[in-house]
Amino acid sequence: MEARRSTVHRNNGTGDGLQKGESSSKGQICEGHSDLPNIVRGFVSKFRDRDQRLIMSSYVPLNVKRTTTEWPGKRLNKRALLCGVSYNYKRKYRLKGTVNDVKDMRELLINRFAYPAHCIRVLTEFEPEKEFHPTKKNIENSLKWLVEDNQPGDSLVFYFSGHGLRQPDFNDDELDGFDETICPVDFVQEGMIFDNDINIAIVRPLKQGVTLHAIVDACHSGTVLDLQYVYDQKRKQWKDNTPPSGVRKSTSGGLAIGISACEDHQLAADTSAFKGKAMSGALTFLFIELIKQKNNITYGQMLEEFSETFDNSEAFAVIFYKV
């Protein structure tokens, strides 16, 4: 497998190889992805093995409801949506690290960036309330919740750890001819969530003074926010990613920044190389550790750190949007 290239995205409406440890590709279901029916035909199974039953029995719910005594009448300007999809239908396609990923990301937001716990919505298959399962409907509803009534000064976070796919673009709005997607737990029955839909849901509504960070640890996630300009760090130049159709991809004045595990044509991976036996997404672990260890790290510095850590990494890309 070729070297994975992490990408950083930015949208301003005003203008794997790892050498040690166990690893499993988040792209297992991506191989041969052009024949989607063959992928999904064997995906559904009600079988859950002992490991998954143990996770369910020891899982502590991560969603906290706000009490009436907390900040009465005060609107909070921090909100986050964290999705970790394990795909428990079939052992072959199951991801072991996604629950660990959302737990770690939630802890980072609370302890490092002072996000109130009740302002963080977590979607996993193990949450006791079905409204917090990562189904297509729940993810789409939660994306709307994330940006609802956004106001200047708001800091929003969207995080997704799970499978990503791509399929031919039929709307003439992708330069490479493919739409990138994220896969809800029920994507076999209900379908995937496309980059176009993510852009419409959480990029375009961002008002002036609002900042969104999106971290997507999935295969084919390079331009999953569907932003417009790409900065190639290796070549030190901008690449125009404007869709051939000319459809609007910008915010409504806000700033959207995305970090993805790989480029559109590449695969991401879960690994135990960093945490012993515990699995986690390689991008997620490194992202969190860099923020914990280095104050005021820039996006460029973060990319350099990724480059040094991932074995045989060749280049990274930065995606910006400007008017």
C-alpha positions as CSV (number, residue, x, y, z in Angstrom):
1,M,0.0,0.0,0.0
2,E,1.4,3.4,-0.9
3,A,2.3,5.9,1.7
4,R,-0.8,7.6,3.3
5,R,-0.9,11.4,3.0
6,S,-2.8,13.3,5.7
7,T,-4.6,16.4,4.5
8,V,-5.6,19.6,6.1
9,H,-8.5,21.6,4.7
10,R,-9.6,25.2,5.1
11,N,-12.6,27.0,3.9
12,N,-13.0,30.7,4.5
13,G,-16.2,32.1,3.2
14,T,-14.7,35.6,3.2
15,G,-12.4,35.2,0.7
16,D,0.5,3.4,6.4
17,G,2.5,2.0,6.9
18,L,3.6,1.8,10.6
19,Q,6.6,-0.2,11.5
20,K,5.3,-1.9,14.6
21,G,2.0,-2.9,16.3
22,E,-1.1,-4.4,14.9
23,S,-2.9,-2.5,12.2
24,S,-6.1,-3.0,10.2
25,S,-7.1,-1.0,7.2
26,K,-10.2,1.1,7.3
27,G,-10.3,0.4,3.6
28,Q,-11.0,-3.3,3.7
29,I,-14.5,-2.6,2.3
30,C,-13.0,-0.1,-0.1
31,E,-11.1,-2.6,-2.2
32,G,-13.0,-3.0,-5.4
33,H,-15.2,-0.2,-4.4
34,S,-16.4,0.5,-8.0
35,D,-18.6,-2.6,-7.6
36,L,-20.6,-1.3,-4.7
37,P,-23.3,-4.0,-4.7
38,N,-20.7,-6.7,-4.2
39,I,-19.3,-4.8,-1.2
40,V,-22.6,-4.4,0.6
41,R,-24.1,-7.8,-0.3
42,G,-22.0,-9.6,2.3
43,F,-21.8,-6.8,4.8
44,V,-24.9,-7.4,6.9
45,S,-24.8,-10.0,9.7
46,K,-26.3,-10.1,13.2
47,F,-23.4,-11.9,14.6
48,R,-21.5,-10.2,17.4
49,D,-18.5,-12.0,19.0
50,R,-17.3,-12.2,22.6
51,D,-15.1,-9.1,22.2
52,Q,-18.0,-6.9,21.2
53,R,-20.2,-8.2,24.1
54,L,-17.4,-7.3,26.5
55,I,-17.3,-3.8,25.0
56,M,-21.0,-3.4,25.5
57,S,-21.0,-4.6,29.0
58,S,-18.2,-2.3,30.1
59,Y,-19.2,0.8,28.0
60,V,-19.9,3.9,29.9
61,P,-22.4,6.3,28.0
62,L,-20.6,9.4,26.8
63,N,-23.6,11.7,26.3
64,V,-24.3,14.0,29.2
65,K,-27.6,16.0,29.4
66,R,-27.5,19.6,30.6
67,T,-29.0,20.2,34.0
68,T,-31.3,23.2,34.7
69,T,-28.7,24.6,37.1
70,E,-25.9,24.9,34.6
71,W,-25.4,28.4,33.1
72,P,-29.2,29.2,33.2
73,G,-30.2,31.4,30.3
74,K,-26.6,31.5,28.9
75,R,-26.0,30.4,25.3
76,L,-22.7,28.4,25.0
77,N,-20.5,29.0,22.0
78,K,-18.8,25.5,21.9
79,R,-20.4,22.5,20.3
80,A,-19.0,19.2,19.0
81,L,-20.3,16.1,17.2
82,L,-18.2,13.0,17.6
83,C,-19.0,9.8,15.5
84,G,-17.3,6.5,16.0
85,V,-18.7,3.7,13.9
86,S,-17.7,0.1,14.6
87,Y,-19.8,-1.9,12.1
88,N,-20.7,-4.8,14.3
89,Y,-22.6,-6.7,11.6
90,K,-19.7,-8.7,10.4
91,R,-16.3,-9.5,11.9
92,K,-14.4,-9.0,8.6
93,Y,-15.4,-5.4,8.3
94,R,-15.5,-4.4,12.0
95,L,-13.3,-1.6,13.3
96,K,-11.9,-1.9,16.8
97,G,-10.5,1.5,17.4
98,T,-13.4,3.9,16.7
99,V,-14.9,3.9,20.2
100,N,-11.4,4.6,21.6
101,D,-11.1,7.4,19.2
102,V,-14.2,9.2,20.2
103,K,-13.5,8.7,23.9
104,D,-10.0,10.3,23.4
105,M,-11.3,13.2,21.3
106,R,-14.1,13.9,23.8
107,E,-11.5,14.0,26.6
108,L,-9.3,16.3,24.6
109,L,-12.2,18.8,24.0
110,I,-13.3,18.8,27.6
111,N,-9.9,18.9,29.4
112,R,-7.8,21.0,26.9
113,F,-10.4,23.2,25.2
114,A,-13.0,23.5,28.0
115,Y,-15.9,22.2,25.9
116,P,-18.8,21.5,28.3
117,A,-19.6,17.8,28.4
118,H,-23.3,18.4,27.6
119,C,-22.3,20.3,24.5
120,I,-20.6,17.3,23.0
121,R,-22.9,14.8,21.2
122,V,-21.4,11.3,20.8
123,L,-22.7,8.7,18.3
124,T,-21.6,5.1,18.7
125,E,-23.4,1.7,18.5
126,F,-23.0,1.3,22.2
127,E,-24.8,4.3,23.5
128,P,-28.0,3.1,25.3
129,E,-30.3,5.6,23.6
130,K,-31.0,4.8,19.9
131,E,-31.0,8.5,19.0
132,F,-27.2,8.4,19.6
133,H,-26.5,5.4,17.4
134,P,-24.5,6.4,14.2
135,T,-27.2,5.7,11.7
136,K,-27.6,7.8,8.6
137,K,-30.6,9.6,9.9
138,N,-29.0,10.3,13.3
139,I,-25.7,11.6,11.7
140,E,-27.6,13.9,9.3
141,N,-29.8,15.2,12.2
142,S,-26.7,15.7,14.3
143,L,-24.9,17.6,11.6
144,K,-27.9,20.0,11.5
145,W,-27.7,20.3,15.3
146,L,-24.0,21.1,15.2
147,V,-24.5,24.3,13.1
148,E,-28.0,25.2,14.2
149,D,-28.3,28.9,15.0
150,N,-24.5,29.4,14.8
151,Q,-23.3,32.8,15.9
152,P,-20.1,34.8,15.7
153,G,-17.5,33.5,18.2
154,D,-18.8,29.9,18.0
155,S,-16.3,27.1,17.9
156,L,-17.6,23.9,16.4
157,V,-16.1,20.4,15.9
158,F,-17.1,17.5,13.7
159,Y,-15.2,14.3,14.2
160,F,-15.8,11.0,12.3
161,S,-13.9,7.7,12.7
162,G,-15.2,4.9,10.5
163,H,-15.2,3.6,6.9
164,G,-15.1,5.9,3.9
165,L,-15.8,5.1,0.3
166,R,-15.9,6.8,-3.0
167,Q,-18.1,6.3,-6.1
168,P,-18.4,7.9,-9.5
169,D,-19.7,11.5,-9.5
170,F,-22.8,12.1,-11.7
171,N,-23.2,15.8,-10.9
172,D,-20.1,17.1,-12.6
173,D,-18.9,18.7,-9.3
174,E,-15.7,16.7,-8.7
175,L,-12.5,17.2,-10.6
176,D,-11.4,13.6,-10.1
177,G,-14.7,12.3,-11.1
178,F,-15.5,10.7,-7.7
179,D,-17.7,11.6,-4.8
180,E,-16.2,10.8,-1.4
181,T,-18.5,9.5,1.3
182,I,-18.6,8.5,5.0
183,C,-20.4,5.3,5.9
184,P,-23.0,5.3,8.7
185,V,-23.6,2.0,10.5
186,D,-26.7,1.3,8.3
187,F,-25.2,2.5,5.0
188,V,-26.1,-0.9,3.5
189,Q,-29.8,-0.3,3.9
190,E,-29.9,3.6,3.9
191,G,-26.9,4.6,1.8
192,M,-23.8,6.7,2.4
193,I,-23.4,10.3,3.3
194,F,-21.8,12.2,0.4
195,D,-19.2,15.0,0.5
196,N,-21.8,17.2,-1.2
197,D,-24.2,16.7,1.6
198,I,-21.6,17.3,4.3
199,N,-20.7,20.5,2.6
200,I,-24.3,21.7,2.4
201,A,-25.0,20.6,6.0
202,I,-22.0,22.1,7.9
203,V,-19.9,24.3,5.6
204,R,-22.3,26.5,3.8
205,P,-24.3,27.6,6.9
206,L,-21.2,28.9,8.8
207,K,-21.7,32.6,9.5
208,Q,-19.0,35.3,9.8
209,G,-17.0,34.8,13.0
210,V,-17.8,31.0,13.3
211,T,-15.0,28.4,13.2
212,L,-15.5,24.7,12.3
213,H,-12.8,22.1,12.7
214,A,-13.6,18.8,11.0
215,I,-11.4,15.7,11.6
216,V,-12.2,12.7,9.5
217,D,-10.2,9.5,10.2
218,A,-11.5,7.4,7.3
219,C,-10.5,6.1,3.9
220,H,-10.8,8.4,0.8
221,S,-11.4,11.4,3.1
222,G,-9.0,13.9,1.5
223,T,-11.7,16.3,0.3
224,V,-14.7,14.9,2.2
225,L,-15.7,18.5,3.1
226,D,-15.7,19.3,-0.6
227,L,-13.6,22.5,-0.3
228,Q,-12.3,24.5,-3.2
229,Y,-8.5,25.0,-3.2
230,V,-5.7,22.6,-2.5
231,Y,-2.3,23.6,-1.2
232,D,0.3,20.9,-2.1
233,Q,3.0,21.1,0.6
234,K,5.5,19.2,-1.5
235,R,5.2,21.5,-4.5
236,K,4.5,24.6,-2.4
237,Q,1.7,25.7,-4.7
238,W,-2.1,26.0,-4.8
239,K,-4.2,23.6,-6.8
240,D,-7.6,24.8,-7.9
241,N,-10.3,22.2,-6.9
242,T,-13.2,24.3,-8.2
243,P,-16.0,21.9,-9.3
244,P,-16.6,21.9,-13.1
245,S,-20.3,22.6,-12.5
246,G,-19.4,25.9,-10.7
247,V,-21.7,25.0,-7.8
248,R,-21.1,27.0,-4.6
249,K,-19.0,25.3,-2.0
250,S,-18.2,28.3,0.3
251,T,-19.3,29.2,3.8
252,S,-21.5,32.1,4.6
253,G,-18.6,34.0,6.0
254,G,-17.2,31.6,8.5
255,L,-14.1,29.5,8.6
256,A,-14.0,25.7,8.0
257,I,-10.8,23.8,8.6
258,G,-10.6,20.0,8.0
259,I,-7.9,17.4,8.8
260,S,-8.2,14.1,7.0
261,A,-6.4,10.7,7.4
262,C,-5.5,10.4,3.7
263,E,-6.0,11.6,0.2
264,D,-9.1,10.8,-1.8
265,H,-7.6,7.8,-3.5
266,Q,-5.9,6.4,-0.4
267,L,-6.8,4.2,2.6
268,A,-6.6,4.9,6.3
269,A,-5.8,2.5,9.1
270,D,-6.5,1.6,12.7
271,T,-3.4,0.5,14.7
272,S,-2.1,-0.6,18.1
273,A,1.4,0.7,17.4
274,F,1.0,3.7,19.7
275,K,-1.2,2.3,22.5
276,G,-0.1,-1.2,23.1
277,K,-3.1,-3.6,22.7
278,A,-5.6,-0.8,22.4
279,M,-6.6,0.1,18.8
280,S,-7.0,3.6,17.6
281,G,-7.0,5.6,14.4
282,A,-3.4,6.5,13.5
283,L,-4.3,10.1,12.5
284,T,-6.5,10.5,15.6
285,F,-3.8,9.4,18.0
286,L,-1.1,11.6,16.5
287,F,-3.5,14.6,16.3
288,I,-4.4,14.4,19.9
289,E,-0.8,13.8,21.1
290,L,0.5,16.7,19.1
291,I,-2.0,19.1,20.6
292,K,-1.3,17.8,24.1
293,Q,2.4,18.1,23.8
294,K,2.9,21.3,21.8
295,N,1.2,24.6,22.6
296,N,0.1,26.8,19.7
297,I,1.2,24.3,17.1
298,T,0.4,25.5,13.6
299,Y,-1.2,23.4,10.8
300,G,2.1,23.5,8.9
301,Q,4.0,22.2,11.9
302,M,1.4,19.5,12.5
303,L,1.8,18.3,8.9
304,E,5.6,18.2,9.4
305,E,5.1,16.1,12.5
306,F,2.8,13.7,10.6
307,S,5.4,13.4,7.9
308,E,8.1,12.4,10.3
309,T,5.9,9.9,12.1
310,F,4.3,8.0,9.2
311,D,6.7,5.6,7.6
312,N,7.7,6.5,4.0
313,S,5.3,9.4,3.8
314,E,6.0,11.5,0.8
315,A,3.8,14.6,0.9
316,F,0.8,16.2,2.5
317,A,-1.8,18.5,1.1
318,V,-3.5,21.6,2.5
319,I,-6.9,22.6,1.2
320,F,-8.0,26.2,1.5
321,Y,-11.1,28.0,0.2
322,K,-11.1,31.6,-0.8
323,V,-13.6,33.9,-2.6
